[in-house]
Amino acid sequence: MTPPPLTRKTLALVFLALWALVLGTTLIGFIDLGQYNIVVSVAFAAIQALLIALFFMQALYEGRIIRIIITGGIVWFLIMETLTLGDYMTRGWLPFPGK
């Protein structure tokens, strides 16, 4: 099954959306949102990754097995992030550093 070809208009719109997100990420760096700076920046990065995977890597038009592989990668990433966050949040629990 061949995927439908992406038109130049679609690719141009995705390209412009990626540039808008890059600009938004850069501008967020100059605004003090407190603890939400990282949340907004990661959200912008996730949207950028989603656009790249869907359109430039053409995952939008792939079969079921590719979608399962992509879902597995996302689940694995979330597991690793959860473990890293758990380690980071529990570092101050012991009274002596390094023990």
N, CA, C and O of each residue as an XYZ file, in Angstrom:
396
protein
N       0.846     -1.168      0.000
C       0.000      0.000      0.000
C       0.896      1.238      0.000
O       1.724      1.414      0.894
N       0.729      2.071     -0.981
C       1.535      3.287     -1.053
C       0.803      4.420     -0.369
O      -0.402      4.591     -0.556
N       1.529      5.199      0.428
C       0.876      6.315      1.120
C       0.523      7.416      0.140
O       1.178      7.567     -0.891
N      -0.497      8.179      0.449
C      -0.812      9.308     -0.420
C       0.313     10.328     -0.359
O       0.857     10.588      0.714
N       0.665     10.904     -1.493
C       1.784     11.849     -1.486
C       1.415     13.130     -0.748
O       0.291     13.624     -0.831
N       2.381     13.638     -0.041
C       2.171     14.909      0.646
C       2.362     16.042     -0.352
O       3.325     16.055     -1.118
N       1.460     16.964     -0.332
C       1.563     18.091     -1.257
C       2.568     19.103     -0.721
O       2.926     19.094      0.457
N       3.002     19.959     -1.609
C       3.930     21.008     -1.191
C       3.278     21.948     -0.192
O       3.939     22.468      0.707
N       1.988     22.163     -0.350
C       1.275     23.046      0.571
C       1.290     22.473      1.985
O       1.525     23.200      2.951
N       1.040     21.169      2.106
C       1.056     20.519      3.422
C       2.441     20.583      4.044
O       2.586     20.914      5.221
N       3.456     20.265      3.251
C       4.820     20.313      3.775
C       5.220     21.731      4.160
O       5.912     21.930      5.158
N       4.790     22.718      3.377
C       5.107     24.114      3.703
C       4.416     24.543      4.987
O       5.010     25.249      5.802
N       3.171     24.128      5.179
C       2.456     24.484      6.409
C       3.091     23.832      7.635
O       3.197     24.457      8.690
N       3.508     22.591      7.497
C       4.184     21.908      8.608
C       5.517     22.586      8.902
O       5.885     22.773     10.062
N       6.236     22.951      7.849
C       7.511     23.651      8.009
C       7.319     24.983      8.731
O       8.087     25.321      9.632
N       6.299     25.736      8.336
C       6.028     27.014      8.999
C       5.586     26.811     10.450
O       5.933     27.603     11.326
N       4.823     25.754     10.697
C       4.419     25.456     12.072
C       5.633     25.109     12.931
O       5.711     25.515     14.091
N       6.575     24.362     12.366
C       7.794     24.036     13.108
C       8.597     25.289     13.418
O       9.116     25.431     14.525
N       8.706     26.196     12.460
C       9.421     27.446     12.713
C       8.706     28.288     13.764
O       9.357     28.920     14.596
N       7.376     28.302     13.736
C       6.620     29.053     14.744
C       6.856     28.463     16.135
O       6.984     29.197     17.115
N       6.912     27.142     16.212
C       7.182     26.509     17.507
C       8.600     26.772     17.989
O       8.823     26.949     19.187
N       9.560     26.800     17.073
C      10.940     27.138     17.447
C      11.000     28.573     17.962
O      11.655     28.851     18.966
N      10.322     29.471     17.277
C      10.282     30.864     17.722
C       9.605     30.979     19.087
O      10.061     31.723     19.955
N       8.511     30.236     19.267
C       7.827     30.243     20.563
C       8.701     29.705     21.673
O       8.695     30.248     22.778
N       9.448     28.655     21.408
C      10.359     28.097     22.407
C      11.441     29.105     22.775
O      11.800     29.244     23.944
N      11.955     29.803     21.774
C      12.989     30.801     22.028
C      12.438     31.957     22.848
O      13.089     32.422     23.783
N      11.251     32.419     22.504
C      10.662     33.542     23.232
C      10.269     33.168     24.657
O      10.337     34.003     25.559
N       9.859     31.921     24.866
C       9.540     31.462     26.225
C      10.773     31.514     27.112
O      10.660     31.714     28.322
N      11.948     31.336     26.523
C      13.191     31.404     27.298
C      13.451     32.790     27.877
O      14.166     32.919     28.871
N      12.881     33.824     27.270
C      13.072     35.187     27.763
C      12.001     35.611     28.758
O      12.135     36.655     29.397
N      10.945     34.826     28.901
C       9.852     35.151     29.816
C       9.999     34.291     31.065
O      10.259     33.091     30.971
N       9.831     34.904     32.230
C       9.940     34.164     33.478
C       8.573     33.616     33.867
O       7.716     34.354     34.354
N       8.379     32.338     33.653
C       7.138     31.682     34.048
C       7.313     30.862     35.319
O       6.434     30.088     35.699
N       8.437     31.038     35.958
C       8.715     30.279     37.171
C       8.981     28.823     36.852
O       9.801     28.509     35.989
N       8.291     27.938     37.544
C       8.506     26.509     37.347
C       7.855     25.986     36.077
O       8.062     24.829     35.712
N       7.075     26.812     35.401
C       6.383     26.359     34.200
C       7.174     26.585     32.921
O       6.718     26.191     31.848
N       8.345     27.206     33.002
C       9.186     27.380     31.807
C       9.519     26.042     31.169
O       9.403     25.883     29.953
N       9.926     25.090     31.974
C      10.324     23.793     31.444
C       9.118     23.034     30.905
O       9.234     22.308     29.918
N       7.967     23.194     31.539
C       6.757     22.507     31.088
C       6.350     23.001     29.705
O       6.030     22.200     28.827
N       6.361     24.306     29.510
C       5.978     24.880     28.223
C       7.005     24.512     27.154
O       6.634     24.189     26.025
N       8.280     24.559     27.496
C       9.321     24.216     26.525
C       9.241     22.750     26.097
O       9.401     22.436     24.917
N       8.998     21.870     27.036
C       8.876     20.446     26.712
C       7.605     20.193     25.896
O       7.601     19.344     25.005
N       6.537     20.917     26.192
C       5.313     20.780     25.398
C       5.561     21.204     23.949
O       5.121     20.525     23.021
N       6.260     22.317     23.755
C       6.595     22.756     22.399
C       7.466     21.717     21.694
O       7.261     21.436     20.513
N       8.428     21.151     22.405
C       9.306     20.134     21.809
C       8.523     18.876     21.453
O       8.793     18.250     20.429
N       7.564     18.503     22.279
C       6.759     17.318     21.989
C       5.892     17.533     20.749
O       5.734     16.623     19.935
N       5.337     18.722     20.607
C       4.544     19.029     19.416
C       5.424     19.021     18.178
O       5.006     18.542     17.123
N       6.632     19.544     18.294
C       7.559     19.523     17.159
C       7.897     18.090     16.768
O       7.899     17.753     15.584
N       8.180     17.257     17.744
C       8.504     15.853     17.461
C       7.318     15.141     16.820
O       7.494     14.324     15.917
N       6.113     15.450     17.287
C       4.922     14.846     16.714
C       4.741     15.255     15.248
O       4.436     14.408     14.408
N       4.922     16.525     14.936
C       4.795     16.990     13.555
C       5.836     16.341     12.642
O       5.532     15.939     11.519
N       7.060     16.249     13.141
C       8.122     15.632     12.339
C       7.826     14.156     12.092
O       7.982     13.667     10.973
N       7.401     13.449     13.131
C       7.113     12.018     12.966
C       5.917     11.781     12.053
O       5.944     10.877     11.218
N       4.874     12.580     12.205
C       3.674     12.348     11.418
C       3.844     12.686      9.950
O       3.403     11.933      9.081
N       4.481     13.812      9.668
C       4.513     14.274      8.288
C       5.827     13.974      7.574
O       5.811     13.394      6.489
N       6.957     14.353      8.154
C       8.220     14.149      7.456
C       8.658     12.692      7.470
O       9.286     12.228      6.518
N       8.335     11.962      8.539
C       8.649     10.541      8.576
C       7.469      9.702      8.077
O       7.577      8.478      8.001
N       6.370     10.328      7.746
C       5.156      9.746      7.188
C       4.572      8.628      8.044
O       4.055      7.642      7.518
N       4.655      8.782      9.362
C       4.067      7.792     10.264
C       2.546      7.866     10.241
O       1.872      6.923     10.654
N       2.011      8.966      9.766
C       0.567      9.136      9.675
C      -0.045      8.158      8.686
O      -1.200      7.760      8.837
N       0.716      7.771      7.684
C       0.201      6.911      6.619
C       0.727      5.481      6.685
O       0.538      4.714      5.741
N       1.376      5.114      7.769
C       1.940      3.768      7.888
C       0.906      2.790      8.432
O      -0.194      3.174      8.829
N       1.282      1.535      8.439
C       0.390      0.477      8.888
C       0.366      0.340     10.399
O       0.958      1.130     11.134
N      -0.344     -0.694     10.833
C      -0.561     -0.913     12.256
C       0.737     -1.248     12.998
O       0.918     -0.812     14.135
N       1.634     -2.005     12.385
C       2.862     -2.419     13.071
C       3.753     -1.227     13.381
O       4.382     -1.187     14.438
N       3.817     -0.258     12.478
C       4.624      0.944     12.720
C       4.026      1.755     13.857
O       4.758      2.299     14.684
N       2.725      1.839     13.905
C       2.069      2.573     14.999
C       2.303      1.884     16.342
O       2.456      2.553     17.364
N       2.330      0.561     16.344
C       2.624     -0.176     17.575
C       4.059      0.092     18.019
O       4.316      0.276     19.209
N       4.988      0.114     17.078
C       6.391      0.385     17.404
C       6.548      1.801     17.948
O       7.263      2.010     18.928
N       5.893      2.769     17.329
C       5.964      4.157     17.804
C       5.355      4.270     19.197
O       5.903      4.956     20.061
N       4.224      3.601     19.421
C       3.594      3.619     20.749
C       4.507      2.985     21.792
O       4.612      3.484     22.912
N       5.165      1.891     21.431
C       6.111      1.261     22.354
C       7.272      2.180     22.700
O       7.714      2.221     23.848
N       7.765      2.917     21.713
C       8.839      3.880     21.976
C       8.405      4.979     22.910
O       9.163      5.393     23.787
N       7.187      5.455     22.729
C       6.667      6.517     23.609
C       6.478      5.989     25.024
O       6.815      6.671     25.992
N       5.940      4.776     25.150
C       5.750      4.178     26.481
C       7.104      3.981     27.169
O       7.242      4.271     28.358
N       8.092      3.495     26.438
C       9.422      3.300     27.011
C      10.023      4.627     27.454
O      10.631      4.708     28.522
N       9.859      5.665     26.644
C      10.342      6.997     27.009
C       9.676      7.473     28.298
O      10.344      8.023     29.174
N       8.371      7.266     28.418
C       7.670      7.702     29.633
C       8.121      6.907     30.856
O       8.202      7.457     31.955
N       8.412      5.625     30.677
C       8.945      4.826     31.789
C      10.290      5.380     32.241
O      10.521      5.549     33.438
N      11.170      5.662     31.298
C      12.490      6.190     31.643
C      12.386      7.561     32.308
O      13.118      7.844     33.256
N      11.492      8.404     31.826
C      11.301      9.715     32.445
C      10.759      9.582     33.865
O      11.167     10.328     34.754
N       9.852      8.649     34.085
C       9.299      8.428     35.418
C      10.385      7.954     36.380
O      10.448      8.424     37.515
N      11.229      7.040     35.946
C      12.311      6.568     36.798
C      13.312      7.687     37.105
O      13.794      7.801     38.231
N      13.618      8.505     36.105
C      14.545      9.629     36.323
C      13.947     10.640     37.285
O      14.639     11.140     38.172
N      12.670     10.944     37.116
C      12.007     11.896     38.007
C      11.938     11.348     39.430
O      12.122     12.093     40.393
N      11.677     10.056     39.564
C      11.659      9.445     40.896
C      13.012      9.523     41.577
O      13.083      9.780     42.779
N      14.085      9.305     40.832
C      15.424      9.424     41.398
C      15.707     10.864     41.811
O      16.242     11.112     42.891
N      15.354     11.793     40.965
C      15.634     13.206     41.242
C      14.853     13.697     42.463
O      15.382     14.456     43.275
N      13.608     13.269     42.591
C      12.768     13.752     43.693
C      13.152     13.142     45.041
O      12.861     13.742     46.075
N      13.789     11.981     45.068
C      14.098     11.316     46.334
C      15.544     11.504     46.765
O      15.970     10.860     47.723
N      16.302     12.339     46.115
C      17.720     12.491     46.473
C      17.935     13.114     47.839
O      18.944     12.819     48.479
N      17.046     13.952     48.309
C      17.244     14.610     49.605
C      16.646     13.876     50.772
O      16.597     14.428     51.871
N      16.188     12.653     50.586
C      15.539     11.936     51.666
C      16.493     11.425     52.717
O      16.106     11.304     53.879
N      17.736     11.118     52.356
C      18.685     10.605     53.323
C      19.377     11.766     54.022
O      19.662     12.781     53.387
N      19.657     11.638     55.338
C      20.249     12.753     56.077
C      21.709     13.042     55.704
O      22.185     14.162     55.890
N      22.411     12.046     55.184
C      23.815     12.233     54.837
C      23.981     12.164     53.311
O      23.493     11.230     52.675
N      24.649     13.126     52.744
C      24.837     13.067     51.283
C      25.726     11.887     50.894
O      26.717     11.600     51.565
N      25.373     11.227     49.835
C      26.169     10.121     49.313
C      25.846      8.783     49.941
O      26.474      7.784     49.587
N      24.902      8.719     50.850
C      24.567      7.442     51.487
C      23.143      7.066     51.192
O      22.675      6.020     51.642
